Amino acid sequence: DDLLRRHVGPQPASVRRMLDFLGYESLDSFVDDCVPGQIRLPEGAVGDSGADGIRALSESELLKRARELGRKNKVATNFIGLGYHQAVLPQVILRNMLENHSWFSQYSPYQAEISQGRLESLINFQTLTTSLTGLDIANASLLDEGTAAAEGMIMAFGHLREKRKTIFVDRSVLPQTVAVLQTRAEPFGIKVVTGNVEKLLSDELGDKKQHKDLIGVIVQYPDTRGDIADWAAVAERTHSLGGLVLCATDFLALTMLKPPGEWGADIAFGNSARFGVPLGYGGPHAAFFACTGQLKRRMPGRLIGLSKDVQGKPAYRLALQTREQHIRREKATSNICTAQALLANISAMYAVYHGPEGLRTIAEKVHGLARVVAAAVTKLGHKVVNQSYFDSLTIRLSGTASNIVHEAAAEKNLNLRRVDDQHVSVTFDESHSLEDLVDLINVFVSIQTGALGKKSTGRDIPPIESPAVPEALARTSPFMTQPVWNSHHSETDILRYMHHLQSKDLSLVHAPIPLGSCTMKLNPTTALTPFTWDEFAKIHPFAPVVQAQGYKEMTDELAHDLSKLTGLPGCSLQPNSGAQGEYAGLSVIRAYHLSRGDAHRNVCLVPASAHGTNPASAIMAGMRVVPVKNLANGYLDIEDLKKKAEQHKDELAAFMVTYPSTFGVFEDGVQEACEVIHSHGGQVYLDGANMNAMVGLTSPGQVGGDVCHLNLHKTFSIPHGGGGPGMGPICVAEHLIPFLPGHPLVKTGGNDAIGPISAAPFGSASILSISWAYIRMLGATGLTYSTKLALLNANYAMARLKDHYRVKFVNDKDRCAHEFIIDLAEFDEKAGLKVMDVAKRLQDYGIHPPTCSWPISTAMLIEPTESEGLRDIDNFCDAMISIRKEIDEIIEGKQPRGNNIITNAPHPQQVVITDEWNRPYTREQAVYPMPSLRLRKFWPAVGRVDDSHGDRNLVCECGSVEDYASQAGDLPVTSQ
């Protein structure tokens, strides 16, 4: 019942075999050669015992503890709204997608041929977004609504060549969104002006100087109060001033309301969680984001497009990847690296299941509930302030104070939104029943009549007379007309559709995913169990804190554990991705310098080998990036670092370093590098992307870091979800604790907190339970042992491959850390092969390729993780060695360049079952290069995808069967 023996792949006999192969007597002597002694933690620094220890719980003990914490949360009936609604997730989607390893253990779909299922689902999500918003193109999700607003603002800023620096934000925009906007705007020098945008834009009442400097306006539709405003005149005026219009909106409302694209919005965004995703105390939730066609090349986040494979069959892929931060680096204005793919897929599948008619029915139900309550409170003498509405009412109370209403509501276990002393607000969603309405109405009855008064039964409420949706803003255009939305409405159909899609995608249920810097380890089933329980899934992020005491206890324990493991005493759990963690950590450093009067400190030193998010995050945090060289052996050039630190000593803010390095080695000089930075007044940001090689052996604090972020979706086992969710909490040194991120609605952060990074106070709070459970089940000893096996697996694989491929970087003991690089550059000249050719051939072996062309363009970065057993590691190595023999056949002239078993890879079933076969190798060699593949093989769904065709002919939504058939003479994967 203990997790450790289930989590680590190699059993004791396999560990012994690997150590013998590497020439070591013991695991500890092997680790000594991997990790420099001067950075090692003292014995017992991270232990199981004592008040500060991390004691391992069995799986059953963990579930019992989770139940205890769940009971400390109070599940209320929520009418709070503010962008968060209780969705009703169909059980068929819960069981077969959200709780299904085949969907949540996938990686981002960079290898399109083995990712066609989730790519199709994500293009469904994009199509849903464009259809409902009335705009031209949509991405595959962003992190949350507040982040999406900030991305839209910076996108508009860049579109206007960064020459204008004022943005108007309407007073009706959600408060958490405004706060995130202000946090993001400040480092760019953008002035966020909040107020009545109609007045701000007018010639008579507005500021003409601001008009000339205007980036655009941000409006909410429907707004926070509930009003459905006609923003067409605002859009026209904004465009006349040369600005853009950004609209925060709501998927469900748009089934009834005129789409933003039809009244002049340039960008629309919002929270898609209303379509089937639990509240989860704030997340994870997928934001949607759409824009006009002219803005598409500036759109942040991932974009799925239609292309074709080498046989001309329609195939999906990631499109326009040159927009992404890992290519743009310090020229980027967004550091978005991942998104919320799993949650976007759930929302898309929810829409597929219900179809347009079902969604409209749900919308009409929600709107009907609002109309009933509006009539009831009006009859009782109160006033609904907003005469137009979709699902939200702001009520001016008559003869009573709002605290009396909230107290009466609390007695019935109802949460209403707090506005002020005279007003309350209520928002309705599909989870609300007639009984909930009667309880709500009786709150207002009770405060007026007292305990002896007549209570409502719900039957004596007259229908409201005037329609609450203005006729001019009622939706008249059709939506979701494509076949996929009108084909899968029975449980049988949706079940088969989901399994049809998942069958096209390689995930951890099929094979290892040895992606370097990605740590695709086991996602333990027990750790994943609690987050879908009602006690965690149905808590509103802005519920009274007394209702979330279980969450508080859990997050406090997790923060303690992360601080213990990093050696840094402060922790914020708010950042909801690794890139957001980078941005948060650098923003904390910036705030620290500003507090000391050092506003001039704005230079961030970044090694040339750093991940692309590092320089992008530094730019977002208002810093200027200065690159630092690497030596030929991959190590940081300490002399160049000293030179740059001295050169910029008066301006030095931070140094970003990944440890172990992105080249997969623990460098000896990292502590010296940290001392250099500190001696020149800077702070050290340690990127925690490779923390899986450090846990229990060393720590960011031990090395000399002041801040680090942790990828909980790597080291601490949150699933990658096919491209999100993730979490990127930060841990900081004592002097930086006062600046940890705050939030306008829930107390978080330090006494001098920076603004919020995420829309919700604790980011994607519900999945924090996964990392909490993972750490608590392994305990300090298990975590440390897992780290040691991650090092062992990588070094064993490297040793097996070193005679067949050029291993690029090792330390002076010929050891790597938890990952290693093989360089394939020689095969370009000798055989005309690129890295991606080898990657596609690996797909024929049923294996997900390692990280390709990063951090070196001609190399693969390989990370087995501790979860893979010796059998699967050997299978991967056997496949790579077999491919090396195939490469030799090309070099020796036995197979021609450009038309061989590698350049033609992968080989899907439709290629090998054709009558004609004119290739210089057999069908058997193509698809069964190893005997084991006859027993178990994962087949690519399509042949090699044509990337350039997809970018030249950009199609980013699902079409009809007829559309695809006319293009390619084949049916699309969207039809059944």
Secondary structure, DSSP 4 states (H G I P E B T S, - for coil): --SHHHH-S--HHHHHHHHHHHT-S-HHHHHHHHS-GGGPPPTTSS-SSSTT------HHHHHHHHHHHHHHB---EEE--TT-------HHHIIIIIT-HHHHTPPPS-SGGGBHHHHHHHHHHHHHHHHHHT-SEE-S-BS-HHHHHHHHHHHHHHHTTT---EEEEETTS-HHHHHHHHHHHHHHT-EEEEE-HHHHH-TTTS-HHHHHTEEEEEEEES-TTS-----HHHHHHHHHTT-EEEEEE-TTGGGTB--HHHHT-SEEEEEGGGTT---GGG---PEEEEE-GGGGGG--S--EEEEEBTTS-EEEEE--GGGSHHHHGGG-S-------HHHHHHHHHHHHHHHHHHHHHHHHHHHHHHHHHHHHHHHTT-EES-SS-SSEEEEE-SSS-HHHHHHHHHHTTEEEEE--SSEEEEE--TT--HHHHHHHHHHHHHHHH-TTSPPP-SSSPPPPSS-SS-GGGB--S----SGGGGS--SHHHHHHHHHHHHTTB--TTTS---BTTT------HHHHSGGGSHHHHT--TTS-GGGBHHHHHHHHHHHHHHHHHHT-SEEE----SHHHHHHHHHHHHHHHHHHTT-TT--EEEEETTS-THHHHHHHHTT-EEEEE-B-TTS-B-HHHHHHHHHHTTTTEEEEEEESS-TTS---TTHHHHHHHHHHTT-EEEEEETTGGGTTTT--HHHHT-SEEEE-TTTTT----TTT------EEE-GGGGGGS---SSS--S-TTPPPPSSSSTTSSGGGHHHHHHHHHHHHHHHHHHHHHHHHHHHHHHHHHHTTTSEE----TTS--SS-EEEE-HHHHHHH---HHHHHHHHHHTT----EES-SSTTEEEE---TTS-HHHHHHHHHHHHHHHHHHHHHHTTSS-TTSSTTTT----HHHHTSS---SSS-HHHHH-SSGGGGTS-PPPSSS-B-HHHHHHT---S---HHHHHHHHSS--TT--
